[in-house]
Amino acid sequence: MEHKLTQVVEAILLSASRPLDIQEIERVFPDNERPTREEIRQALTEIEEQCLDRGVELKKVSSGYRLQVRQDLSIYVAKLWEERPQRFSKATLETLALIAYRQPITRGEIEEIRGVTIGTQLMRGLMERGWVKIVGQRDVPGRPSLYSTTKEFLDYFGLQHLRELPELPELPDLQSLDMELPLETDTSALDLDEVPVQSLN
């Protein structure tokens, strides 16, 4: 191979707009230069070690591997962006947390726990971002849809598995949770149509 394998793999990860798994990295190489999957794993390990003293790190998430700015340096990189990242509303954060921790869960079950109805736009917004999907129907009258999180959800929050979510007692108060997300579209409509459940009776 003309270039060192670690250099090629690093260039591939830097160029990708999403995490890549080992099979995807393998397919980038011509047949006559294709390394084994074990060699790719060794290259990834070498890249990870090389990044220990650098401003970027190799991160393994649900969908594969990605090179990213070290989390403790993100405050400096954020200053390069002119636009202030938009924020998720309290209603959206609570709904997303309930789906993550109680999945699969129906919209009605989320409303019962939260004590308010959920606006259609809120659920649609989470699904359009690829963080939530319908995985089936509850076997009860009306057969309501069951919602679960996706690999994209895990990737965004830097997780490989749901078991890496923090224990519930360690969660901050959702009322004070203030999470900045780089959203490209307006989120102001995500919690529209929220009405206290008791007012519908």
C-alpha positions as CSV (number, residue, x, y, z in Angstrom):
1,M,0.0,0.0,0.0
2,E,1.4,3.4,-1.0
3,H,0.3,5.1,2.2
4,K,0.3,3.9,5.7
5,L,-3.0,2.2,6.7
6,T,-3.5,4.5,9.7
7,Q,-3.1,7.6,7.5
8,V,-5.7,6.3,5.1
9,V,-8.2,5.3,7.8
10,E,-7.7,8.7,9.5
11,A,-8.4,10.5,6.2
12,I,-11.5,8.4,5.6
13,L,-12.9,9.2,9.1
14,L,-12.1,12.9,8.7
15,S,-13.9,13.1,5.4
16,A,-17.0,11.2,6.5
17,S,-20.0,13.2,7.5
18,R,-21.2,10.4,9.9
19,P,-19.7,7.5,11.9
20,L,-18.3,4.6,9.8
21,D,-18.2,1.0,10.9
22,I,-15.3,-1.4,10.0
23,Q,-17.1,-2.9,7.0
24,E,-17.7,0.6,5.5
25,I,-14.1,1.5,6.0
26,E,-13.1,-1.8,4.3
27,R,-15.2,-1.1,1.2
28,V,-13.3,2.1,0.5
29,F,-10.2,0.2,-0.5
30,P,-9.6,-1.2,-4.0
31,D,-9.7,-5.0,-4.0
32,N,-6.0,-5.4,-4.5
33,E,-5.2,-3.1,-1.5
34,R,-8.0,-4.1,0.8
35,P,-6.7,-4.7,4.4
36,T,-8.2,-7.3,6.7
37,R,-10.7,-6.2,9.3
38,E,-8.2,-7.0,12.0
39,E,-5.7,-4.7,10.3
40,I,-8.3,-2.0,10.3
41,R,-9.0,-2.5,14.0
42,Q,-5.3,-2.2,14.7
43,A,-5.2,1.0,12.7
44,L,-8.1,2.4,14.7
45,T,-6.3,1.5,17.9
46,E,-3.2,3.3,16.7
47,I,-5.2,6.4,15.7
48,E,-6.8,6.4,19.2
49,E,-3.4,6.3,20.9
50,Q,-2.0,9.0,18.6
51,C,-5.0,11.3,19.6
52,L,-4.3,11.1,23.3
53,D,-2.2,14.3,23.2
54,R,-4.2,16.0,20.4
55,G,-7.2,18.2,20.1
56,V,-9.3,15.5,18.5
57,E,-10.3,12.0,19.6
58,L,-11.4,8.8,18.1
59,K,-14.9,8.0,19.4
60,K,-16.8,4.8,19.0
61,V,-20.6,5.2,18.9
62,S,-23.5,3.0,18.0
63,S,-23.0,3.3,14.2
64,G,-19.2,3.0,14.2
65,Y,-16.2,5.3,14.6
66,R,-15.7,9.0,14.1
67,L,-13.0,11.6,14.7
68,Q,-14.3,14.5,16.8
69,V,-13.1,17.5,18.8
70,R,-12.3,16.5,22.3
71,Q,-15.3,17.3,24.5
72,D,-13.3,19.4,27.0
73,L,-12.2,21.6,24.1
74,S,-15.6,22.1,22.5
75,I,-16.1,25.4,24.4
76,Y,-13.3,27.0,22.3
77,V,-14.5,25.5,19.0
78,A,-18.1,26.8,19.6
79,K,-16.8,30.4,19.5
80,L,-16.1,29.9,15.7
81,W,-19.8,29.6,15.0
82,E,-21.6,32.9,14.4
83,E,-25.1,31.6,15.1
84,R,-26.1,30.6,18.6
85,P,-27.1,26.9,18.7
86,Q,-30.9,26.5,19.1
87,R,-32.2,24.8,22.2
88,F,-34.7,22.0,22.8
89,S,-37.7,22.9,24.9
90,K,-38.3,21.3,28.3
91,A,-41.2,19.4,26.8
92,T,-39.1,17.9,24.1
93,L,-36.3,16.9,26.5
94,E,-38.8,15.2,28.8
95,T,-40.4,13.4,26.0
96,L,-37.0,12.2,24.6
97,A,-35.9,11.1,28.0
98,L,-39.0,9.1,28.6
99,I,-38.7,7.3,25.2
100,A,-35.0,6.6,25.9
101,Y,-35.6,5.1,29.4
102,R,-39.0,3.5,29.0
103,Q,-38.9,2.3,25.4
104,P,-40.8,0.9,23.7
105,I,-43.5,3.4,24.9
106,T,-46.7,4.8,23.4
107,R,-47.6,8.4,23.1
108,G,-50.5,7.9,25.6
109,E,-48.1,6.5,28.2
110,I,-45.8,9.5,27.8
111,E,-48.7,11.8,28.2
112,E,-49.9,9.9,31.3
113,I,-46.4,10.3,32.9
114,R,-45.9,13.9,32.0
115,G,-49.5,14.9,32.7
116,V,-49.9,16.9,29.5
117,T,-50.8,16.0,25.9
118,I,-48.0,15.9,23.4
119,G,-48.3,18.1,20.3
120,T,-48.0,16.3,17.0
121,Q,-45.2,18.6,15.9
122,L,-43.1,17.5,18.9
123,M,-43.2,13.8,18.0
124,R,-42.8,14.6,14.3
125,G,-39.7,16.8,15.0
126,L,-38.0,14.0,16.9
127,M,-38.7,11.5,14.1
128,E,-37.6,13.9,11.4
129,R,-34.2,14.2,13.2
130,G,-33.9,10.5,13.1
131,W,-33.7,10.1,16.9
132,V,-37.1,8.4,17.4
133,K,-38.9,5.7,15.3
134,I,-42.0,3.6,15.4
135,V,-41.2,0.0,16.2
136,G,-44.7,-1.6,16.4
137,Q,-48.1,-1.2,18.0
138,R,-49.2,-2.0,21.5
139,D,-51.7,-4.9,21.6
140,V,-54.5,-3.0,23.1
141,P,-57.7,-1.3,21.7
142,G,-56.7,1.3,19.1
143,R,-53.2,-0.4,18.7
144,P,-51.2,2.8,19.5
145,S,-47.8,3.1,18.0
146,L,-44.7,2.2,20.1
147,Y,-41.8,4.6,20.0
148,S,-38.1,3.8,20.5
149,T,-34.8,5.6,20.0
150,T,-32.5,5.0,17.1
151,K,-28.8,4.5,16.3
152,E,-28.7,8.2,15.3
153,F,-29.9,9.1,18.8
154,L,-27.0,7.1,20.3
155,D,-24.5,8.6,17.8
156,Y,-25.5,12.2,18.6
157,F,-25.1,11.7,22.3
158,G,-21.8,9.8,21.9
159,L,-23.2,6.4,23.1
160,Q,-22.6,2.9,21.9
161,H,-25.5,1.2,23.8
162,L,-28.6,2.3,25.8
163,R,-27.0,0.8,28.8
164,E,-24.5,3.7,28.8
165,L,-27.3,6.1,29.7
166,P,-26.8,7.5,33.2
167,E,-28.7,5.9,36.0
168,L,-32.1,7.6,36.6
169,P,-31.2,8.9,40.1
170,E,-28.2,10.8,38.5
171,L,-30.3,12.6,36.0
172,P,-30.5,16.4,36.5
173,D,-33.9,18.0,37.1
174,L,-35.5,18.1,33.7
175,Q,-36.9,21.5,34.6
176,S,-33.4,22.9,34.8
177,L,-31.9,20.9,32.0
178,D,-30.6,23.2,29.4
179,M,-29.1,21.3,26.4
180,E,-27.8,23.1,23.4
181,L,-28.3,21.2,20.1
182,P,-27.1,22.4,16.7
183,L,-30.4,22.2,15.0
184,E,-30.8,23.6,11.4
185,T,-34.6,24.2,11.7
186,D,-36.7,26.2,14.0
187,T,-37.7,24.2,17.1
188,S,-40.2,26.8,18.4
189,A,-43.2,24.6,17.3
190,L,-41.9,21.4,18.9
191,D,-44.1,21.8,22.0
192,L,-47.2,23.3,20.4
193,D,-50.6,22.0,21.4
194,E,-49.4,21.0,24.9
195,V,-52.5,21.0,27.1
196,P,-52.8,19.7,30.7
197,V,-54.4,16.3,30.5
198,Q,-57.0,17.1,33.2
199,S,-58.4,19.9,31.0
200,L,-59.4,17.3,28.4
201,N,-61.7,15.4,30.7
